[in-house]
Amino acid sequence: MILCLVDDDPVALEALTFARRFGDVEALVFGDADVGGYVSRARRVVHERLDDYAPEAWAQAVVELEPELVLAAGTDRGQEVLAHVAALLDVPLAANVVDARPEGDAVRLTRQRWGGSLLEEALLHGAPKLLTVAPHAVEAEPAGVETNVEDFAPTLRDEHFRVRSTRREEAAAGTIRLDTARVVVGGGRGVGSKEGFELLEELAALLGGAVGGSRVVTNLGWRPHSDQVGQTGARIAPDLYIACGVSGAIQHIVGCKGAKRILVINKDRNAPIVARADWAVIGDLHEIVPQIVAELRTNGG
């Protein structure tokens, strides 16, 4: 059995698309995720105590099905659940895979290392074989099949609920998620202050996008951690990423490398991110961004 974990994170459908290269895939669905059209068979996990995230319980559900190959999205949840599965079964886990194919009794794969700055080719052995798919390694694509969904009730004990989610802080209504936004306006130290992000918020609103920030910005308290773009934050893949006052440390590049186009606004023409940009405007963002905003307003956004 080839099994792919799916929750309500859109990136999970990318992993499901990736998993189909290995053959007939079953989706193991947690929560209200919709996998219609992606696979012919799915099992929705049902349990009276499993109304939210509990990593050990999710891992136990995987173990009970005795799959030969398990895939999950390379999100915080996907990594954590498969790490629990690996520990329970004493098998290796390959994380952040960008390409993979069967090779004999193993899986030959390419995965990201060192924060995405290095690609490693390796052979994955084990029974079962476990791997997580790097976000945006592929685009989510339905398979055009009819999906049969069955309920699956794993046998869970108190010990499987030692760690569980008890509450969620929902984003404000109308907020666009960083990982699904088509346009992201990012700010770095060059924005200058928490108040400086009001200008970026205005630009993002006109473009129908989201606002992100570098790690230094979240460390300074100018933006919440949920807005961080980078290795330890969100990994984005918008049509356009506008980086304002961002120097472009490797950790930030890891987070935005999936962008189809990058526009940089920076006073420093030697900033690392300039070398990775499709377009660069060398100048003070506090002068340039207001001009862009004014132009957008004049032309109706």
The 8 nearest C-alpha neighbors of each residue, nearest first, counted from 0:
[[1, 66, 67, 2, 68, 24, 25, 65],
 [0, 2, 68, 24, 67, 69, 66, 25],
 [1, 3, 69, 25, 26, 24, 0, 68],
 [2, 4, 70, 26, 71, 69, 27, 15],
 [5, 3, 27, 71, 26, 28, 70, 2],
 [4, 6, 28, 11, 27, 29, 3, 26],
 [7, 5, 29, 32, 8, 28, 30, 11],
 [6, 8, 32, 9, 31, 30, 5, 11],
 [7, 9, 10, 6, 11, 5, 12, 32],
 [10, 8, 11, 12, 7, 13, 179, 6],
 [9, 11, 13, 12, 8, 134, 72, 14],
 [12, 10, 72, 14, 5, 9, 13, 8],
 [13, 11, 15, 14, 10, 139, 9, 16],
 [12, 14, 139, 16, 10, 11, 15, 138],
 [15, 13, 17, 11, 72, 12, 16, 132],
 [14, 16, 12, 18, 13, 17, 3, 11],
 [15, 17, 13, 14, 18, 19, 139, 140],
 [16, 18, 14, 15, 19, 20, 13, 137],
 [19, 17, 15, 20, 16, 21, 14, 24],
 [18, 20, 21, 22, 17, 16, 24, 23],
 [21, 19, 18, 22, 17, 100, 16, 99],
 [22, 20, 19, 18, 100, 23, 101, 1],
 [23, 21, 19, 20, 24, 1, 18, 0],
 [22, 24, 19, 1, 25, 21, 38, 0],
 [25, 23, 1, 2, 19, 22, 38, 26],
 [26, 24, 2, 41, 40, 1, 3, 27],
 [25, 27, 41, 3, 2, 28, 4, 42],
 [28, 26, 4, 42, 3, 5, 41, 43],
 [27, 29, 43, 5, 26, 42, 44, 6],
 [30, 28, 6, 44, 43, 5, 31, 32],
 [29, 31, 32, 6, 28, 7, 51, 50],
 [30, 32, 33, 29, 7, 6, 28, 43],
 [31, 33, 7, 6, 30, 34, 28, 29],
 [32, 34, 35, 31, 7, 28, 6, 5],
 [35, 33, 37, 36, 32, 38, 12, 146],
 [36, 34, 146, 37, 33, 145, 38, 144],
 [35, 37, 144, 143, 141, 145, 142, 146],
 [36, 38, 141, 142, 34, 35, 144, 143],
 [39, 37, 40, 146, 36, 144, 24, 25],
 [38, 40, 146, 145, 144, 147, 41, 37],
 [41, 39, 147, 25, 146, 38, 148, 26],
 [40, 42, 26, 148, 25, 27, 147, 149],
 [43, 41, 149, 27, 150, 148, 151, 28],
 [42, 44, 28, 150, 151, 27, 149, 29],
 [43, 45, 151, 29, 152, 28, 150, 42],
 [46, 44, 152, 151, 43, 150, 47, 49],
 [45, 47, 49, 48, 152, 44, 153, 50],
 [46, 48, 49, 45, 50, 152, 155, 44],
 [49, 47, 46, 50, 51, 160, 45, 155],
 [48, 50, 46, 51, 47, 45, 52, 53],
 [49, 51, 48, 47, 52, 30, 46, 45],
 [52, 50, 49, 164, 53, 163, 165, 30],
 [51, 53, 164, 163, 54, 50, 49, 57],
 [52, 54, 163, 56, 55, 162, 160, 57],
 [55, 53, 57, 80, 56, 58, 52, 79],
 [56, 54, 159, 58, 57, 53, 59, 83],
 [55, 57, 159, 59, 58, 53, 54, 60],
 [58, 56, 54, 60, 59, 55, 53, 80],
 [59, 57, 55, 61, 84, 60, 56, 80],
 [58, 60, 62, 56, 61, 57, 55, 63],
 [61, 59, 57, 63, 58, 153, 62, 56],
 [60, 62, 58, 59, 63, 64, 57, 65],
 [61, 63, 59, 65, 64, 60, 58, 84],
 [64, 62, 60, 65, 61, 59, 153, 154],
 [63, 65, 62, 61, 66, 60, 0, 153],
 [66, 64, 62, 63, 67, 61, 0, 127],
 [67, 65, 0, 68, 64, 1, 127, 2],
 [66, 68, 127, 0, 1, 126, 128, 65],
 [67, 69, 128, 1, 127, 66, 129, 2],
 [70, 68, 2, 129, 3, 1, 128, 130],
 [71, 69, 3, 130, 131, 129, 2, 4],
 [72, 70, 131, 4, 77, 3, 14, 132],
 [71, 73, 132, 11, 14, 77, 131, 74],
 [72, 74, 133, 131, 132, 77, 95, 78],
 [75, 73, 77, 76, 72, 78, 134, 10],
 [76, 74, 78, 77, 79, 73, 72, 80],
 [77, 75, 79, 74, 78, 80, 54, 73],
 [76, 78, 74, 71, 72, 80, 73, 79],
 [77, 79, 75, 76, 81, 73, 80, 74],
 [78, 80, 82, 76, 77, 81, 75, 83],
 [79, 81, 83, 54, 82, 77, 58, 78],
 [80, 82, 84, 83, 78, 79, 85, 77],
 [81, 83, 85, 79, 80, 84, 78, 86],
 [82, 84, 86, 80, 81, 85, 58, 87],
 [85, 83, 81, 87, 58, 82, 86, 88],
 [86, 84, 90, 82, 88, 83, 89, 87],
 [87, 85, 89, 83, 84, 88, 82, 90],
 [86, 88, 84, 85, 89, 83, 62, 90],
 [87, 89, 85, 86, 90, 84, 62, 127],
 [90, 88, 86, 85, 87, 91, 84, 125],
 [89, 91, 85, 88, 125, 92, 126, 86],
 [92, 90, 85, 125, 93, 129, 89, 128],
 [91, 93, 129, 130, 85, 94, 90, 82],
 [94, 92, 130, 129, 131, 91, 96, 95],
 [93, 95, 131, 130, 96, 92, 73, 132],
 [96, 94, 133, 132, 131, 110, 111, 73],
 [95, 97, 110, 132, 133, 94, 109, 98],
 [96, 98, 136, 110, 133, 109, 132, 95],
 [99, 97, 109, 108, 96, 110, 100, 136],
 [100, 98, 108, 107, 109, 106, 97, 101],
 [99, 101, 107, 106, 102, 108, 21, 98],
 [102, 100, 106, 107, 105, 103, 99, 21],
 [103, 101, 105, 106, 107, 104, 100, 122],
 [102, 104, 105, 101, 106, 107, 100, 124],
 [105, 103, 102, 106, 124, 101, 125, 123],
 [104, 106, 124, 102, 103, 123, 101, 122],
 [105, 107, 101, 123, 102, 122, 100, 108],
 [108, 106, 122, 100, 99, 121, 102, 101],
 [107, 109, 99, 121, 98, 120, 106, 122],
 [108, 110, 120, 98, 119, 96, 97, 99],
 [111, 109, 96, 119, 97, 95, 118, 108],
 [110, 112, 118, 115, 95, 117, 96, 119],
 [113, 111, 117, 115, 114, 118, 110, 116],
 [114, 112, 115, 116, 117, 111, 118, 250],
 [113, 115, 112, 116, 230, 253, 250, 111],
 [114, 116, 111, 112, 117, 113, 253, 118],
 [115, 117, 113, 114, 112, 118, 111, 253],
 [118, 116, 112, 115, 113, 111, 119, 114],
 [119, 117, 111, 110, 112, 109, 120, 116],
 [118, 120, 110, 109, 121, 111, 117, 112],
 [121, 119, 109, 108, 110, 118, 122, 107],
 [122, 120, 108, 107, 119, 123, 109, 110],
 [121, 123, 107, 106, 105, 108, 124, 120],
 [122, 124, 106, 105, 107, 121, 125, 128],
 [125, 123, 105, 128, 122, 106, 126, 104],
 [124, 126, 128, 127, 90, 91, 123, 105],
 [127, 125, 128, 67, 90, 124, 68, 88],
 [126, 128, 67, 68, 125, 66, 129, 69],
 [127, 129, 68, 125, 126, 69, 124, 67],
 [130, 128, 69, 92, 68, 70, 127, 93],
 [131, 129, 93, 70, 94, 92, 69, 132],
 [130, 132, 71, 94, 73, 72, 70, 95],
 [131, 133, 96, 72, 73, 95, 14, 97],
 [134, 132, 95, 73, 96, 136, 97, 135],
 [133, 135, 136, 73, 10, 132, 72, 234],
 [136, 134, 137, 138, 133, 257, 236, 13],
 [135, 137, 97, 133, 134, 132, 138, 13],
 [138, 136, 135, 13, 139, 17, 16, 134],
 [137, 139, 13, 140, 135, 136, 16, 12],
 [138, 140, 13, 12, 16, 137, 141, 15],
 [139, 141, 16, 138, 142, 37, 13, 12],
 [142, 140, 37, 36, 143, 139, 16, 144],
 [141, 143, 37, 144, 36, 140, 38, 16],
 [142, 144, 36, 141, 37, 145, 38, 35],
 [145, 143, 36, 142, 39, 146, 38, 37],
 [144, 146, 36, 39, 147, 143, 35, 38],
 [145, 147, 39, 35, 40, 38, 36, 144],
 [146, 148, 40, 39, 41, 145, 149, 38],
 [147, 149, 41, 42, 40, 146, 43, 150],
 [150, 148, 42, 43, 41, 151, 147, 40],
 [151, 149, 43, 42, 44, 45, 152, 148],
 [150, 152, 44, 43, 42, 45, 153, 149],
 [151, 153, 45, 46, 44, 150, 154, 60],
 [154, 152, 60, 155, 151, 63, 46, 44],
 [155, 153, 152, 156, 60, 59, 63, 46],
 [156, 154, 153, 159, 56, 157, 59, 158],
 [155, 157, 158, 159, 154, 160, 56, 59],
 [156, 158, 159, 160, 155, 161, 56, 48],
 [159, 157, 160, 156, 161, 155, 55, 56],
 [158, 160, 56, 55, 157, 156, 161, 155],
 [161, 159, 162, 158, 157, 163, 53, 56],
 [160, 162, 158, 159, 163, 157, 55, 53],
 [163, 161, 160, 53, 54, 164, 55, 159],
 [164, 162, 53, 52, 160, 165, 161, 54],
 [163, 165, 52, 166, 51, 53, 162, 167],
 [166, 164, 163, 167, 51, 52, 50, 53],
 [167, 165, 164, 168, 51, 163, 169, 52],
 [168, 166, 169, 165, 164, 170, 51, 52],
 [167, 169, 170, 166, 171, 165, 164, 225],
 [168, 170, 167, 171, 172, 166, 174, 173],
 [171, 169, 174, 172, 168, 173, 176, 175],
 [170, 172, 174, 173, 169, 175, 168, 176],
 [173, 171, 174, 170, 169, 175, 176, 168],
 [172, 174, 171, 175, 170, 176, 207, 209],
 [175, 173, 172, 171, 170, 176, 209, 208],
 [174, 176, 209, 180, 173, 177, 208, 179],
 [177, 175, 179, 178, 180, 174, 209, 208],
 [176, 178, 180, 179, 209, 235, 175, 233],
 [177, 179, 235, 176, 180, 234, 233, 236],
 [178, 180, 176, 177, 181, 237, 235, 236],
 [181, 179, 177, 182, 176, 237, 208, 178],
 [182, 180, 237, 238, 208, 179, 239, 183],
 [183, 181, 208, 239, 237, 180, 240, 238],
 [182, 184, 209, 240, 208, 210, 185, 241],
 [185, 183, 241, 210, 203, 240, 242, 211],
 [186, 184, 211, 242, 212, 210, 243, 241],
 [185, 187, 212, 243, 244, 245, 242, 190],
 [188, 186, 245, 244, 213, 189, 190, 212],
 [187, 189, 190, 191, 216, 244, 245, 215],
 [188, 190, 244, 191, 187, 245, 243, 186],
 [191, 189, 188, 195, 244, 187, 192, 186],
 [190, 192, 189, 188, 195, 193, 187, 194],
 [193, 191, 195, 194, 190, 221, 196, 188],
 [192, 194, 221, 195, 196, 222, 191, 220],
 [195, 193, 192, 196, 197, 221, 198, 191],
 [194, 196, 192, 193, 197, 190, 198, 191],
 [195, 197, 199, 198, 194, 193, 200, 190],
 [196, 198, 200, 195, 199, 194, 201, 193],
 [199, 197, 201, 196, 200, 195, 202, 289],
 [198, 200, 196, 202, 201, 197, 203, 184],
 [201, 199, 197, 203, 198, 202, 204, 196],
 [200, 202, 198, 204, 199, 203, 197, 205],
 [201, 203, 199, 205, 204, 200, 292, 198],
 [204, 202, 208, 206, 200, 205, 201, 209],
 [203, 205, 207, 201, 206, 202, 208, 200],
 [204, 206, 202, 300, 203, 207, 201, 295],
 [207, 205, 203, 208, 204, 202, 300, 182],
 [206, 208, 204, 205, 203, 182, 209, 181],
 [209, 207, 182, 203, 183, 206, 180, 204],
 [208, 210, 183, 175, 203, 177, 180, 184],
 [211, 209, 184, 185, 183, 200, 203, 199],
 [212, 210, 185, 226, 227, 228, 184, 186],
 [211, 213, 186, 227, 185, 228, 187, 216],
 [212, 214, 187, 216, 215, 227, 228, 251],
 [213, 215, 217, 216, 227, 218, 212, 229],
 [214, 216, 218, 217, 213, 219, 188, 187],
 [215, 217, 219, 213, 214, 218, 221, 212],
 [216, 218, 220, 222, 214, 219, 215, 224],
 [219, 217, 215, 220, 216, 214, 221, 224],
 [220, 218, 216, 217, 221, 215, 222, 214],
 [221, 219, 217, 218, 222, 216, 223, 193],
 [220, 222, 193, 216, 219, 217, 192, 223],
 [223, 221, 217, 220, 216, 226, 224, 212],
 [224, 222, 225, 226, 217, 220, 221, 227],
 [223, 225, 227, 226, 217, 222, 232, 214],
 [226, 224, 223, 227, 232, 233, 222, 211],
 [227, 225, 211, 224, 223, 212, 222, 228],
 [228, 226, 232, 212, 224, 213, 225, 211],
 [229, 227, 233, 232, 254, 213, 212, 211],
 [254, 230, 228, 251, 232, 250, 231, 253],
 [229, 231, 250, 254, 253, 232, 114, 251],
 [230, 232, 229, 233, 250, 228, 227, 254],
 [233, 231, 229, 227, 228, 230, 234, 225],
 [232, 234, 228, 229, 227, 235, 254, 178],
 [235, 233, 254, 255, 229, 228, 178, 232],
 [234, 236, 178, 255, 254, 233, 257, 237],
 [235, 237, 258, 257, 255, 135, 238, 178],
 [238, 236, 181, 258, 239, 182, 180, 235],
 [237, 239, 259, 181, 258, 182, 260, 236],
 [240, 238, 260, 182, 237, 261, 259, 258],
 [239, 241, 261, 183, 182, 184, 262, 258],
 [242, 240, 184, 262, 263, 185, 261, 183],
 [243, 241, 185, 263, 245, 186, 184, 264],
 [244, 242, 186, 264, 245, 185, 263, 265],
 [243, 245, 189, 187, 265, 190, 186, 188],
 [246, 244, 187, 243, 247, 242, 186, 188],
 [245, 247, 270, 272, 271, 248, 244, 187],
 [248, 246, 272, 271, 245, 251, 252, 249],
 [247, 249, 251, 250, 246, 252, 271, 272],
 [248, 250, 252, 251, 253, 247, 116, 114],
 [251, 249, 230, 229, 253, 248, 252, 114],
 [252, 250, 229, 254, 253, 249, 248, 247],
 [251, 253, 249, 255, 254, 250, 256, 247],
 [254, 252, 250, 251, 256, 230, 115, 229],
 [229, 253, 255, 234, 251, 228, 252, 230],
 [254, 256, 252, 235, 257, 258, 253, 234],
 [257, 255, 258, 253, 252, 254, 236, 235],
 [256, 258, 236, 255, 235, 259, 135, 237],
 [259, 257, 236, 237, 260, 256, 255, 238],
 [258, 260, 238, 239, 257, 237, 236, 261],
 [261, 259, 239, 258, 277, 238, 240, 262],
 [262, 260, 240, 276, 277, 239, 241, 263],
 [261, 263, 241, 278, 279, 276, 277, 240],
 [264, 262, 279, 242, 241, 280, 243, 265],
 [263, 265, 280, 243, 279, 284, 281, 242],
 [264, 266, 244, 281, 267, 282, 263, 243],
 [265, 267, 282, 281, 283, 268, 264, 244],
 [266, 268, 269, 265, 270, 281, 282, 246],
 [267, 269, 270, 281, 266, 273, 265, 279],
 [270, 268, 267, 271, 273, 274, 272, 246],
 [269, 271, 246, 267, 272, 273, 268, 247],
 [272, 270, 247, 273, 274, 246, 269, 248],
 [271, 273, 247, 275, 274, 270, 246, 276],
 [274, 272, 276, 275, 271, 270, 279, 263],
 [275, 273, 272, 276, 271, 270, 269, 277],
 [274, 276, 272, 273, 277, 271, 261, 252],
 [277, 275, 261, 273, 278, 274, 262, 263],
 [276, 278, 261, 260, 262, 275, 279, 263],
 [279, 277, 262, 276, 263, 261, 280, 273],
 [280, 278, 263, 262, 264, 281, 273, 276],
 [279, 281, 264, 263, 282, 265, 278, 262],
 [282, 280, 266, 265, 264, 268, 279, 267],
 [281, 283, 266, 265, 280, 284, 264, 287],
 [282, 284, 285, 266, 286, 287, 265, 281],
 [283, 285, 287, 286, 288, 264, 282, 243],
 [286, 284, 283, 287, 288, 289, 190, 198],
 [285, 287, 284, 283, 288, 289, 290, 282],
 [286, 288, 284, 290, 289, 285, 283, 291],
 [287, 289, 291, 290, 284, 286, 285, 292],
 [290, 288, 292, 291, 287, 286, 293, 285],
 [289, 291, 293, 287, 288, 292, 294, 286],
 [292, 290, 288, 294, 289, 293, 295, 287],
 [291, 293, 289, 295, 290, 294, 202, 288],
 [294, 292, 290, 296, 291, 295, 289, 297],
 [295, 293, 297, 291, 296, 292, 290, 298],
 [296, 294, 300, 292, 298, 297, 293, 299],
 [295, 297, 299, 293, 300, 298, 294, 292],
 [298, 296, 294, 295, 299, 293, 300, 292],
 [299, 297, 295, 296, 300, 294, 293, 292],
 [298, 300, 296, 297, 295, 294, 205, 293],
 [299, 295, 296, 205, 298, 206, 297, 294]]
